[in-house]
Amino acid sequence: MAGSGQAMPMNNSDGQAPGHVANSGPGENPPKGQTTAKEGETADTKVNVDDAVVAKAPTGEEVDFKKISVDEALKVLKVNVEGLTSAQAKDRLAEYGPNKLPESTRNPILVYLGYMWNPLSWAMEVAAIIAIALLDYADFCLIVALLFLNATISYVEESNADKAIKALTAALAPKAKALRDGKVDTIDAQYLVPGDIVVVRLGEIVPADIKLMGESGEDDHPLQASSGLSQTAVDQAALTGESLPVKKYTNDVCFSGSTIKQGEKHAIVYATGANTFFGRAAALIGSTNNVANLQKIMTKIGACCLITIGVWMVIELAVQFGHYRHACAGGENGCPTLTNMLVIIVGGIPIAMPTVLNVTLALGAFKLAKEGAIVARMSAVEEMAGMDILCSDKTGTLTLNKLTVEQASVNPFGNYSREEVIKYAALSAQRNSEEAIDLVLAESYEHKDTLWDEYECPKFIPFNPVDKYTIAIIRDKKSGEMMRIMKGAPQIVIKKARNASEITELGTQKITEYASRGFRALGVAKGSADGPINGVQWEAVGLLPLYDPPRHDTGETIRRCIQKGLLVKMITGDQALIGRETAKQLGMGTNIFNTEVLLKAKEGKGLPEGFAHVEDLVERADGFAEVFPEHKFMIVEMLQKAHHMVGMTGDGVNDAPALKKADVGIAVDGATDAARGAADIVLTKPGLSTIVEAIIGARKIFQRMTTYSKYTVAMTFRICFTFGLLTVIYNWYFPTLLIVLLAVFNDGAMIALSKDRVVSSPTPNSWNLRAIFISGIVYGLYLTLSSWTLFFAASKTEFFRDRCHMFTLNTRTRHVTTFCNQMIPELGYTAGANICSVPGYATQPHCVRAGGPDTTNGPITILDQCIAEQYYVRNSILRSLIYSHVSISGQAMVFVVRTMSWSLIARAGLWTYIAFFLAQIASTAIAAFGFNGYDYPDKPHNNSFDSCQFCRYAYKTTPGGYPKFFSRKVPQARTENMYIDSTIGCTYYVIVAWIWAIIWYYGLDPIKWALAYALDEEGMRTGKRGAIDRTQAPKQNEEAQGMNHMGAVSRHNPLGRVSLTQPSPQQLERASMVRVGGQQQGGGQGLNRRSAGRA
């Protein structure tokens, strides 16, 4: 960019800081106000910041503030050098709005209700409607309570995640110094408006898009810069990708969110809020509507459960209305068919699935936060577990984000030593400067603490883009000797040396050697302080290599990634040579390509040898260099099309599109607010190791979710098949309330899985839905068989009476009739007598009402009533038996599906055991003490009988024993009274349920292993671990509409700007400070690691 008549320094096309360092050769600055695209790359593939300086003037016209002078800008914005008045500022604030990014607001009530608007919730809502239609208030209240519990947990956890991100975000500078009413006031930055004149100083964040004002007339201006400097250094790497602070002069523009690194200036605000460069980039964050992979998976699992439920509902309706001719009237117990269907609906729906998964994710996210990874989107935890490729920034993530001097490779000229080269370089650095190169040179000298005790710098000539060097005039305090020391682009330094002819060849070789090793070169020369600068006889002192070293733990972290089946691709803005050198030190593959190669391959203009197509290139490459933000977007897109789960790290505003596009966007430590807003995971600790720890944690969370998914599918099939078949074949009734309690106790206990003891998978996780569904069906049918054999043994045989001397629950007509024919004479009655002749029944409503009992098929006899009561009592005890067994065997199955080893020796988490025993204690208590049965007989030990005359189910086996009843409802012969809710407790049969469940439990592990072998889970059959059926990465919006007056967002235009007609300067990664040697690894190894990891 350039202002009127004055050029602003830019990075050159080689990616070097102009005039400071060089890579493979000399770089030329572009003409003023222009930049050049790399050869072979078209202009429209570049991110261009020029459009960001186009803003609307108060007149309504669009003005390019980069191209006009300050005086013209003042006229356009209708303001003078004295600034705005308070009244003008108030009017403009009303017109333009506050200087902050627009906040998306949602009605919290609608958000809350939205968690009840999904297929699983719909099924629960249908169940609630059926329950209230049947006047089943207890079931209705429990179902509705579960609905609200699911919604509340989801809402609270999502709100907590939002609060965590908002706590990290500081979108704009909170305060600004503005000229209002002729004096400087400190105001909230959100109240800045176009036309405000502001002060920006060292260390401050630029509060809006501004245009720097010139020196002319500064002496009498109220905002005169106290520093007296005519230039300002601005760090805008987070916005434009430029690696080093950029010098800004009069008429240049600075973007909101940049940081002032040097100097003090006054400036005029031309754009605020969403109209700034920062605001336009941030607008993209909300424009892509990602559908979470976890949401897709849960939808499929829920759909499977709902289809199963639907099939059984149709079967039950047909059989009960068609075969059993059930009546169906409104009110309590008026429609047994609907009541039986309610059992299938409530029991089959994974009612607690949203709650369990949300709690599992929330607790896992809380633990990840303590590891330094804040989860912005809960479902990203699942996607991180399945991530098999991580595209990582080099700078700050793989490296320390500080330049360092490779002292062993310093090249002195002539008789100078390496120590002298480093010393003169330290003297050439400007004191108290924030320049990265000045800082590293000052720190590299061994005696830096005493250096300035011996020398002083009375004058310093800063860098300018024309000369490409700096000059420090140094005086030796002891001798008084003066000298000039120059540092800058090595070609310039060598060219100015008096012995240039002698050292040019050696210098060029060294520059090339440095470049091949990924180093940047800096030249240092010494000259006399006498005479004019143009007449100085410079003597080249030497060349210093500067480089960006890896973090001390990165090499080990990369090895851990490889062991975990995660391929790390380096994505860097630096040159390929620098990327390859860093990759060697880290033990990564060095098959790193320039994006020029990628673009040519994508356009069909040629592929490197050995690659079949462009997707093959992207998959097999170990990384890409000279990458722009839109290239990151494109790389992620290609990897997703190849069905990879892709993670992308980033820290700048321009990284937001790629972070949003990736399955897992990771904002690294120190990232901008725009990057944090686009990311799914926000790191609060530096380096790649934090990401690896987060991945390990995510895989553990995934294991827990998989365990619950297998459990819930199996339980759906088990409930539907068990109670569906019992209803269809035997016309048997099971109380809905017991099913609801079963869901509350067992599914509620599954929340403990969120803290279960698990081992992270050695390879990326993926949802193998085929295995989950097949396993669920097999487990469900096996458990159905166990319940069916227990039901048959108890209700259709004399097994427990003969083997255990227990009261029989046999409900076969012949057996019950025989029992009653034996019992009635012993009580002194005749089986064929009218029931109303028995004193205990003569006063009952059905005997005293007009017309007496139904006599269509003859009078109701004592035998009829005895049979009805025996059916009722035996079925009531049978319900407690089946309820207890279904509860125990169902929840115990979780210990089997949580591990591939033998479940009895694979220790689960403490809370998993506690939850199991608490749930089963509650279920056992209900089964042992009964639930909603009869009252005790009024006079159990004499011949005076009441309505429970024939309920002495313990007759002959336990003399004097009676069941414990809690209801006065009376079973009546020839009625549907067998559907009245009742569970009569029997401790002996509860013990039977436990023993039966334990015996059948031993068959689950062999079934699990057989299934794992057949389905090749975890490489059981082939020995290959990894994804069998990887779900395709979520489809992202190919094109999302940006804000008003902006173009469509795409990989070629990720910020949604209207024009992309000019290229922008090549971006550099910021450089860094400690060297760590790493194991070298040849190119192309990334493919082998990926294949091994996924195999």
ABEGO torsion letter per residue (X at the ends): XBBBGBBBBBBBAAGBBBGABBBABBBBBBBBGBBBBBBGBBAAABBBAAAAABBBBAAGBBBBAAABBAAAAAAAAGBBAAEBBAAAAAAAAAAAEBBBBBBBBBBAAAAAAAAABBAAAAAAAAAAAAAAAAGBAAAAAAAAAAAAAAAAAAAAAAAAAAAAAAAABBABBABBBBBBGGBBBBBBAAABBBGBBBBBBBGBBBABBBBBBBABGAAABAABBAAGBABBBBBAAAAAGBABBBBBBBGBBBBBGBBBABEBBBBBBABBEAABAAAAAAAAAAABBBBBAAAAAAAAAAAAAAAAAAAAAAAAAAAAAAAAGBBBBBEBGABAAAAAAAAAAAAABBAAAAAAAAAAAAAAAAAAAAAGBBBABAAAAAAAAABABBBBBABGAABAGBBBBBAAABBBBEABBAAAAAAAAAAABBBGBABAAAAAAAAABAAAAAAAAABBBABBBBBBAAAGBBBBBBBBAAAGBBBBBBBEBAAAAAAABAAAAAAAAAAAAAAAAAAAAGBBBBBBBBBBABEBAAABBBBBAEBBBBBBBBBAAAAAAAAAAAAAGBBBBBBBABBAAAAAAAAAAAGBBABBBBAAAAAAAAAGAEBBBGBABAAAAAAABAEBBGBBAAAAAAAAAAAAAAGBBBBBBBABAAAAAAAAABABBBBBBGBBAAAAAABABBBABBEAAAAAAAAAAAAAAAAAAAAAAAAAAAAAAAAAAAAAAAAAAAGBBBBAAAAAAAAAAAAAAAAAAAABBBBBBABBBBBBAAAAAAAAAAAAAAAAAAAAAAAAAAAABAAAAAAAGBBBABABAAAAAAAAAAAAAAAGBBAABBAAABAAAAABAAAABBGEBBAAAEBBBAAAAAAAAAAAAAAAAAAAAAAAAAAAAAAAAAAAAABABBAAABBBBAAAAAAAAAAAAAAAAAAAAEBGBBBBBABAABABBBAAAAABAABGABBGBBBBBABABBBBBGBAAAABBBBBBBAAAAAAAAAAAAAAAAAAAAAAAAAAAAAGBGGAAAGBBEBABBBBBBBBBABBBBBBGBBBBBAABAAGBABAABBBBBBBBBBBABBBBBBBBBBGAAAAAAAAAAX
